[in-house]
Amino acid sequence: MKERGILSPADLRKPLNKIVYGFMLLCLAVMIVTMLYPIAMTMFNGLKSNPEVNSFPPHFFPQEWHWENFIRGWQFINLPGYLKNTMFVFLGSLVVTVLVLGLAAFSISRIRVPFGRAVYFFILMTLFIPASSYMIPNFVNLKELGLLNTFWAFWLPAGASAYYFLLIKNFFDGIHPEIFEAARIDGASDWTNFIRIAIPLSVPIFATLSIFIFSTAWNDWFWPSLVMQTEDKYTLATAIYKYVVNARSLDTNVKFTILFMAMIPPIFVFLVFQKFIMRSVNLSAVKG
């Protein structure tokens, strides 16, 4: 059975509704084009010759297809090595988020720790502090702890995200308390309730957070360039900014090729996990 939309076939036969519906379709088409155009332009410019990329007026499609640009781009920069560093940042941040923020949210939501409400509102207050204001204090703390140029410079701050804590806590609040009470009657400890009940039931929120964390690890270039001091520890975004975007001796078409190769993994992640991304829209609407 086909699901009924906002407008029924009878509604679409009305002239005014047709105009409104056509305008909506036009807006969607413009939005799709504006989103796909940068990706397509990057791919096609990467397949052009360097004179053709710099020619005016520009051509959208290549007049000659230079597939060897992908080989040149792959050989110019150590993409697998920087990708490995990015995945280390992502996986470590995800583990810290699940354990540290998950335990903190579980304690506030289900264990009813002393002064839990005050701690909860204190964490919420940090949401109003601009991230740029505590970037320097974080850098100084990591320097004094001797954690610069290590992945702990990413993993430790991941355990202090008030926004992620708020999402997990509100998701835990939606789990029926009778489940935990029944487990306590059977002799389960709070740790057992967290590991065997809370985490398995919270797969949707942790899957959503993993998408957010992956996006941050993939796109952020400033913080890695600040805390990582050797080339072998750079993430992919930082390496591309330093060695591709700012490179003067590199041909423009090869730059576009490297940038397009860096676009492929996020596109693949979106296509595979799009149902969790759509669900994250609902989970992000935090209850009061």
C-alpha positions as CSV (number, residue, x, y, z in Angstrom):
1,M,0.0,0.0,0.0
2,K,1.4,3.4,-1.0
3,E,1.9,5.8,1.8
4,R,-0.2,9.0,1.5
5,G,1.8,12.2,1.3
6,I,0.9,15.7,2.4
7,L,-1.0,16.3,-0.8
8,S,-3.4,13.7,-2.2
9,P,-3.9,13.3,-6.0
10,A,-7.1,15.3,-5.7
11,D,-5.2,18.2,-4.0
12,L,-2.7,18.2,-6.8
13,R,-5.4,18.8,-9.4
14,K,-6.0,22.3,-7.9
15,P,-4.2,25.0,-9.8
16,L,-2.8,26.8,-6.7
17,N,-1.5,23.5,-5.2
18,K,0.1,22.7,-8.6
19,I,2.0,26.0,-8.5
20,V,3.2,25.5,-4.9
21,Y,4.2,21.9,-5.6
22,G,6.1,22.9,-8.7
23,F,7.9,25.6,-6.8
24,M,8.8,23.1,-4.1
25,L,10.2,20.7,-6.8
26,L,12.2,23.6,-8.3
27,C,13.7,24.4,-4.9
28,L,14.7,20.8,-4.4
29,A,16.3,20.6,-7.8
30,V,18.3,23.8,-7.2
31,M,19.4,22.4,-3.8
32,I,20.5,19.1,-5.3
33,V,22.4,20.8,-8.1
34,T,24.2,23.2,-5.7
35,M,25.2,20.2,-3.5
36,L,26.4,17.9,-6.4
37,Y,28.1,20.6,-8.4
38,P,31.3,21.0,-6.2
39,I,31.7,17.2,-6.2
40,A,31.3,16.8,-9.9
41,M,33.5,19.9,-10.6
42,T,36.3,18.5,-8.5
43,M,36.1,15.1,-10.2
44,F,36.1,16.5,-13.8
45,N,38.8,19.0,-13.1
46,G,40.9,16.2,-11.7
47,L,40.5,14.4,-15.1
48,K,41.6,17.4,-17.2
49,S,45.1,18.4,-18.3
50,N,46.6,21.2,-16.3
51,P,46.4,23.8,-19.1
52,E,42.7,22.9,-19.6
53,V,42.0,23.4,-15.8
54,N,43.5,26.9,-16.0
55,S,42.0,27.9,-19.3
56,F,39.3,30.5,-19.7
57,P,36.4,30.2,-20.3
58,P,36.4,27.0,-18.3
59,H,34.9,23.7,-19.5
60,F,32.7,21.6,-17.2
61,F,33.5,18.3,-18.9
62,P,37.1,17.4,-19.8
63,Q,38.0,17.6,-23.5
64,E,40.6,14.8,-22.9
65,W,40.3,12.4,-20.0
66,H,43.5,12.0,-18.1
67,W,43.0,9.0,-15.7
68,E,46.7,9.0,-15.0
69,N,46.1,12.0,-12.7
70,F,44.8,9.6,-10.0
71,I,48.1,7.7,-10.1
72,R,50.1,11.0,-9.8
73,G,47.9,12.1,-6.9
74,W,48.2,8.8,-5.1
75,Q,52.0,8.9,-5.5
76,F,52.3,12.5,-4.4
77,I,50.9,12.1,-0.9
78,N,50.8,9.2,1.5
79,L,47.0,8.9,1.6
80,P,46.9,5.5,3.3
81,G,49.2,6.7,6.1
82,Y,47.2,9.8,6.8
83,L,44.0,7.8,6.5
84,K,45.3,5.4,9.1
85,N,45.9,8.3,11.5
86,T,42.4,9.7,10.9
87,M,40.9,6.3,11.7
88,F,43.0,6.1,14.9
89,V,41.6,9.5,15.9
90,F,38.0,8.4,15.1
91,L,38.2,5.0,16.8
92,G,39.9,6.2,19.9
93,S,37.4,9.1,20.3
94,L,34.5,6.7,19.8
95,V,35.8,4.4,22.5
96,V,36.3,7.3,24.9
97,T,32.9,8.7,24.1
98,V,31.2,5.3,24.8
99,L,33.0,4.6,28.0
100,V,33.5,8.1,29.6
101,L,30.4,9.9,28.4
102,G,28.3,6.8,28.4
103,L,29.2,6.1,32.1
104,A,28.7,9.7,33.1
105,A,25.3,9.8,31.3
106,F,24.3,6.5,32.8
107,S,25.2,7.7,36.3
108,I,23.2,10.9,36.0
109,S,20.3,9.1,34.4
110,R,19.9,5.9,36.3
111,I,22.1,5.6,39.3
112,R,21.0,8.9,40.9
113,V,24.4,10.0,42.2
114,P,24.6,12.7,44.9
115,F,24.3,16.2,43.5
116,G,23.6,14.6,40.1
117,R,21.2,17.3,39.1
118,A,23.8,20.0,39.9
119,V,26.4,18.2,37.9
120,Y,24.0,17.8,35.0
121,F,23.3,21.6,34.9
122,F,27.0,22.3,35.3
123,I,27.7,20.2,32.2
124,L,24.9,22.0,30.3
125,M,26.4,25.3,31.2
126,T,29.5,24.4,29.2
127,L,27.4,24.4,26.0
128,F,27.3,28.2,26.1
129,I,31.1,28.5,26.2
130,P,32.6,29.1,22.7
131,A,35.0,26.4,21.7
132,S,37.6,28.9,20.7
133,S,37.8,30.2,24.3
134,Y,39.1,26.9,25.7
135,M,41.3,25.8,22.8
136,I,44.4,27.5,24.2
137,P,43.8,26.1,27.8
138,N,43.4,22.6,26.3
139,F,46.6,23.0,24.4
140,V,48.5,24.1,27.5
141,N,47.1,21.3,29.6
142,L,48.1,18.7,26.9
143,K,51.6,20.3,26.7
144,E,52.1,20.1,30.5
145,L,50.9,16.4,30.5
146,G,53.3,15.6,27.7
147,L,50.6,14.4,25.4
148,L,51.3,16.6,22.4
149,N,52.1,14.7,19.2
150,T,50.1,11.8,20.5
151,F,46.6,10.6,19.7
152,W,45.6,11.2,23.3
153,A,45.5,14.9,22.3
154,F,42.2,13.9,20.5
155,W,41.0,11.1,22.7
156,L,41.0,13.0,26.0
157,P,39.0,16.0,24.8
158,A,36.5,13.6,23.3
159,G,35.5,12.6,26.8
160,A,34.4,16.2,27.6
161,S,31.8,16.8,25.0
162,A,28.7,18.3,26.7
163,Y,26.6,17.9,23.5
164,Y,27.4,14.2,23.2
165,F,26.7,13.7,26.9
166,L,23.3,15.4,26.5
167,L,22.3,13.1,23.6
168,I,23.3,10.0,25.5
169,K,21.7,11.0,28.8
170,N,18.4,11.8,27.1
171,F,18.5,8.5,25.3
172,F,19.1,6.7,28.6
173,D,16.2,8.6,30.1
174,G,13.9,7.0,27.5
175,I,14.8,3.4,28.5
176,H,12.2,1.9,30.8
177,P,13.6,1.8,34.4
178,E,11.8,-1.5,35.0
179,I,14.5,-3.2,32.9
180,F,17.2,-2.1,35.2
181,E,15.2,-2.8,38.3
182,A,14.5,-6.3,37.2
183,A,18.2,-6.8,36.6
184,R,19.1,-5.5,40.0
185,I,16.6,-8.0,41.6
186,D,18.5,-10.7,39.8
187,G,21.8,-9.5,41.3
188,A,23.2,-7.4,38.5
189,S,25.5,-4.6,39.4
190,D,25.4,-1.1,38.0
191,W,28.4,-1.9,35.7
192,T,26.5,-5.0,34.5
193,N,23.4,-2.9,33.8
194,F,25.6,-0.5,31.8
195,I,27.5,-3.1,29.8
196,R,24.7,-5.7,29.2
197,I,21.6,-3.6,29.1
198,A,22.3,0.1,28.5
199,I,24.9,-0.2,25.7
200,P,23.0,-2.9,23.6
201,L,19.8,-0.9,23.9
202,S,21.6,2.3,22.9
203,V,23.1,1.2,19.6
204,P,21.1,3.8,17.7
205,I,22.5,6.8,19.6
206,F,26.0,5.4,19.6
207,A,25.8,4.8,15.9
208,T,24.6,8.4,15.4
209,L,27.5,9.7,17.5
210,S,30.0,7.6,15.6
211,I,28.9,9.5,12.4
212,F,29.3,12.8,14.2
213,I,32.8,11.8,15.5
214,F,33.8,10.5,12.1
215,S,32.8,13.7,10.4
216,T,34.8,15.7,13.0
217,A,37.9,13.5,12.7
218,W,37.7,13.7,8.9
219,N,37.1,17.4,8.4
220,D,39.0,19.0,11.2
221,W,42.5,20.3,10.2
222,F,43.2,23.1,12.6
223,W,43.4,21.2,15.9
224,P,45.5,18.3,14.4
225,S,48.0,20.8,12.9
226,L,48.2,22.5,16.4
227,V,48.8,19.4,18.5
228,M,50.6,17.1,16.0
229,Q,54.2,18.2,15.4
230,T,55.5,15.5,13.0
231,E,54.4,14.7,9.6
232,D,53.8,11.0,10.3
233,K,51.1,11.9,12.9
234,Y,49.0,14.3,10.6
235,T,45.4,13.4,9.8
236,L,44.2,13.4,6.3
237,A,42.6,16.9,6.4
238,T,45.7,18.5,7.9
239,A,48.0,16.8,5.3
240,I,45.8,17.9,2.5
241,Y,45.8,21.5,3.7
242,K,49.5,21.6,4.3
243,Y,50.8,19.7,1.3
244,V,48.1,20.0,-1.3
245,V,46.1,23.2,-0.9
246,N,49.2,25.2,-0.1
247,A,51.5,23.5,-2.6
248,R,52.8,25.8,-5.3
249,S,54.7,23.3,-7.4
250,L,51.8,20.9,-7.7
251,D,49.7,21.0,-10.8
252,T,46.1,22.1,-10.3
253,N,44.6,19.1,-11.9
254,V,46.5,16.8,-9.5
255,K,45.2,18.9,-6.6
256,F,41.7,18.3,-7.7
257,T,42.4,14.6,-8.1
258,I,43.6,14.3,-4.5
259,L,40.7,16.3,-3.2
260,F,38.3,14.1,-5.0
261,M,39.9,10.9,-3.6
262,A,39.5,12.5,-0.1
263,M,35.8,13.0,-0.8
264,I,35.1,9.3,-1.6
265,P,35.2,7.8,2.0
266,P,32.7,10.3,3.5
267,I,30.3,9.8,0.5
268,F,30.6,6.0,1.1
269,V,29.9,6.4,4.8
270,F,26.8,8.5,4.0
271,L,25.5,5.9,1.5
272,V,26.0,3.0,3.9
273,F,24.8,4.7,7.1
274,Q,22.2,7.1,5.8
275,K,19.4,5.6,7.9
276,F,21.4,6.5,11.1
277,I,22.1,9.9,9.7
278,M,18.4,10.4,9.2
279,R,17.7,9.1,12.7
280,S,20.3,11.6,14.1
281,V,18.0,14.4,13.0
282,N,15.4,13.2,15.4
283,L,17.9,12.4,18.2
284,S,19.4,15.8,17.9
285,A,16.1,17.4,18.9
286,V,16.9,17.0,22.5
287,K,14.0,16.9,25.0
288,G,13.8,19.5,27.7
